[in-house]
Amino acid sequence: MKITVLGGGGVRSPFLAKSLISNAERVGLTEIVFMDSNEEKLNIYGKIAEKIAEKINPGIKFWLTSDPVAALKDANFIITTIRVGEDKARVLDERIALNNGILGQETTGAGGFAMSLRSIPKILEYCKMIEQYSAEGAMLFNFTNPSGIVTQAIHLSGFKNVYGICDAPSEFIKQVAKVLEKPLEEVSAECFGLNHLSWFRNIKVNGKDAMEELLAKKELYTETEMKFFDPELVKISGNLLLNEYLYYFYYRERAEKAIINSEKTRGETILEINKQMTKELKEVDIDKDTDKAFEIYMRNYMKRENSYMEIESKTEKLHKKEPETLEEYLAKPDSGGYAGVALDIIQGFREGKRKEMVVSVPNKGAVDFLEDDDVVEITCIFEDNQINPIKVPGIGKMQRNLIQSIKLYERLTVEAVFEKSREKAIKALTVHPLVNSYSLAKKLADEYLEAHKEYIGEWK
């Protein structure tokens, strides 16, 4: 069984490699390919990933390439984790939004819209190649952001064997299990909504309701991503727990003010860290001195990781991580990371065991006020070689209003990209709650279409 990673030169590639190689035999993988069109990044971050794979399990074939046809040929599974335009485009996305007084977060609002313009066409190119070169029934796991919109576009294009993956829900459930002092396998939760716009309810331990117990614990607001939210917001939300990205909706002016008043945006911070890291790593022979290369990589990566959402929320990351040596990193059990859900799905199809997981899939009536082909982020049950979303009745009007607004924006964005329609781009931004203005939407659309012409071409 062969798995291909498109975007294998990304900065997170060494972590992805560890997860895939550590679980290769468990899920039946015999070949792993990391492909990236940026050969410099592939020869740095892909190379570190390759060295990690060699040290963990040299028996699994692991190789790097910049040739997408070779990478996709006969692949059974494909992971997409690409960033069209790389860090410089992200900086543009954020700055154009902020210059117009609008939040520019890379997946939420105007910034997410701009990223969609670049991500969707490239992903659809790869989908055509998968249909042409990969194994029959090849399964696609989309990590490319904004994951929900991109997965929606893939489905509406006619490519059906795709699952949108995000590690935020599974990581939050792990945090909840820790607060409840229970093993993860004993804890279940209902997640519903859209990617980066979801809520959690019906937290249970061994099938017994644990919501009251959880809500009474002060650690919920200090040891989980609920640190971003006030208990009163939880109460008026109907005692639902919130995905961390809802911070941008419920604390919009606070996030905007914090970013505007900071010296650098998140994108500019990441660009600076990545440039320094790449510069240092180019001076090292990764094959001969893997330990030194990993030390440079981990030291710089932890700067990124530990600064996550600090600018926007003025809140420090939970349990800041210290850099590890390569030996320490390899000795730690694999936590699954953002490949964990994909590996669980692969294992499910291999073994046929019933399993619960949070995935972005077509709604199929699970959320009664959405269309069947609306992609939702929701708890799914893997059973009888099928992944089906659970039905989520009784969603409150507060959540319903936001979900419907964002889903309309998502579908309009997809239509705009499919048709290269400036008019639909303006309409999509106009209905987004974080823009909510025709005049701003028009200005944003025109500036993004001009800024990213290199990647998206001319629009009508």
Secondary structure, DSSP 8 states (H G I E B T S, - for coil): -EEEEETTTSTTHHHHHHHHHHTHHHHT--EEEEE-S-HHHIIIIIHHHHHHHHHH-TTSEEEEES-HHHHHTT-SEEEE---TTHHHHHHHHHHHHHHTTS---SSSTHHHHHHHHHHHHHHHHHHHHHHHHS-TT-EEEE--SSHHHHHHHHHHTT--SEEE--SHHHHHHHHHHHHTT--GGGEEEEEEEETTEEEEEEEEETTEE-HHHHHT-GGGGTSSGGGGS-HHHHHHTTS-EE-GGGHHHHTHHHHHHHHHHSSS-HHHHHHHHHHHHHHHHHTS-TTT-HHHHHHHHHHHHHHHHHTTTHHHH----TT------HHHHHHS----GGGHHHHHHHHHHHH---EEEEEEEE-TTSSTTS-TT-EEEEEEEEETTEEEE-------HHHHHHHHHHHHHHHHHHHHHHHT-HHHHHHHHHHSTTT--HHHHHHHHHHHHHHTHHHH----
